[in-house]
Amino acid sequence: MADAFTFELVSPERLLLSEQVTEVVVPGSDGYFTVMANHAPTMSTLQPGVATVTTAEGKKEEYVIFGGFIDVLPTSCTVLAESAVSVADVNKADLDARIEAAKAEVASAAEGEAKAKANSYLAQLTTLNQQILPA
Amino acid sequence: MPSLKDLRNRISSVKATQKITKAMQMVAAAKLRRAQDAAEAARPYSQRMGAVLANIAATVSGDDAPKLMTGTGSDKTHLLIACTSERGLCGGFNSNIARFVRDDVRKLQSEGKEVKILCVGKKGYDILRREFSALIIDRIDLREVKHIGFSNADAIGKRVMSMFEAGEFDVCTLYYSEFRSVISQVPTGLQLIPAAAPEVDEAENVDAASALYEYEPDANAILDDLIPRNISVQIFRALLENVAGEMGAKMSAMDNATRNAGEMIDKLTMSYNRQRQAQITKELIEIISGAEAL
């Protein structure tokens, strides 16, 4: 049994999860990575994706994260999500609305870096959409 | 001297007013609780954000640091974001913030700085417009918003960011009312850009940790992402505190109004009774003197 550590998932509006966990998989901006106890201190940006949390009791919980940061310390791990929802609560309408918003952003963004950023965000959202709602 | 009928009318109208203020007080109390819960729920995020920012700011310094932290190098143009409420009837809440902003505007102007004002909320706009209508560049209306979400704050944050990138101002300060307690809200100015280095509580802790941190993709990229978000978070926090403060101020203002109405009713009832008694006595005297005359 792996060691447990404290994991917190916070969005600007509230604290979603604060629990002892053994393993967390998060969508880092350079690809998915797994955090376990005694991980080296790391700070990374996150892209939209699904974070999987394995609690100390062995339960698996999944959250959809729409961008944010992760702050990893050997004894704790904090995800600062721009916005996060439990996978069970995700619905198509909400995702579609977000994609629409992202599209609007792409259309309105100035050329250059901002446009590239908005575009990649839209692409990530679309991938995410196909991933969790295969329909 | 008002007649008995006039007094009766006045008493019933004051009673009706009292009922309204009483109801408003109770509504404000319920909303206050909700606003406080919202502010409470938002606290972990801004705290963690502050910790992360302090951490990362310690490692990035000097010329590498993004402009948002170091500033543009001048402080000629100031942007003041004045956050007030959308509705009145909350005592001195809005005028306190407005006065605070006004003092600062005067101070900046006397130093020869250029001032721009961005109003969030209708009431502050109404007050500041009288004096500084030329300086107000825009106002943001949150009247339709029932519960302030992060997206509202984020929209303001993005707007501020794009203005900064366009070089429209050098220094940005956020004005809001800090919620101390139900009866005490303190107008506060918070400098957003350049970001004042966050205060580090556990200085030693952070120092020890930051040396070992790994950054992905790299510290500057994270900082570039983090600071704009921090601005939105600060605005969000200010808006939530404002809502809580507004409700607190409204509650005590309405409590006062209810009490005043009660006093007024007592006074009016007293003079009503006195006058009624006087009339009865007068009638009696008339009857008695009439009987005596016979």
Interface residues (C-beta under 8 A of the other chain):
Chain A: E8 V10 S11 P12 E13 R14 L15 G28 S29 D30 A40 P41 T42 M43 S44 T45 F69 D71 L73 T78 L80 E82 S83
Chain B: A38 A41 A42 P44 Y45 S46 R48 M49 A51 V52 N55 I56 G149 F150 A153 A209 L212 Y213 E214 Y215 E216 P217 A219 A221 I222 D225 L226 R229 S232 V233 F236
